[in-house]
C-alpha cells in the first residue's frame, strides 16, 4: 500500500490464464479490471480509502468469456500490517 497525492493505493500482482479478465471489488464496487497478459502476469493498481483498509476486504475474481470464477477475499488490513503485496500511502 502506498500513499500518493491521490490517497492510498494498492498494488497487487496476480497470475492467471492469459486473456482472462481480473476484477477487484471493494464494498460492492469494482475498483479496477484488467486483462492478464500473454505471460500470465498482471499487476493491478487500485485506490482505497483509509476506512476501506481498516474495515473492508477486497475480492479478486477471474472472468473468462461469460464465466465468472469464485472470488478470493483479501484482507486489506492484513496486507498493510504484514506488508504483503504493496499498499502505498503518501
N, C-alpha and C positions, 0 to 999 in steps of 0.2 A: 504494500500500500504506500503510495506516495502522496504528498501534498503538492498541489500545483496552484497557480494563480486562479484556476477554475475550481479548486476544492480538492477533495480526496478522489483518488482513482485507484482502481485495482488492475493489476496486470496478471493474467492467468494464462499459462501455457498448457495447451491440451494436445493430445494425439488422437487421431481418428481416421476414418475412411476418407481418402481423397475425394473431394467433391461434395462431401456431406456439409450441411449447414449446422452450425453450433449456435445455440441461443443461450444467453444468460438472463435470468429473470430474478428480480428482487422485488419483494412485496407485490407480486402480481403484474409487474410492468417489465417488458423486455428492455433491458439496459443496453444490450448490443447483440448483434447477429452477424456472423461472418462464415465464409466457406473455407474448409480445410484444404490446404494446398496439395500439390502432387506428391510431396514427400510425406504427407500425413500429419503435418505440424500446423499449429495455429496459435498465435498469441492474441488474446482478447484483452482489450483495454476498455474499462467502463467506469463511469463516475458513480460515486456513492456519497451519501451524507454521513456525518458523524453518527447520527442515530441509527442509520442502516447498519453501520459497522457494529454497533453495540447490540442492537435488537433483532437483526434480520439474518436470514440465510440467503445465499444466492443459490439458484437452481440452474444447473447446466444440463442442457438436453440436446441430443443429436436429431437431425431431421434429414432423411434420405427419401427423395421423391415425396410421396404423400404419407410416409410412415414417420411417426414421431416416437423416438425411444423414450424410455423412462428417465425421469430427471434424477440427477445426482445432487444432493444438498451439500453446500459448502458453508461452513460456519465462518462468517467474515471476522468475527471477534477472535476466534481461534487462530485464523490466518494472521491477524495483526499481532496477537500475543506471542505466537511461536515463530513469527517471521517466515511463514510458509507461503510460497509464491511471492508476490510483491504487492504490497499495498503502499502506495506513495502518498505522502502527506506534506503540504507546504508549511 
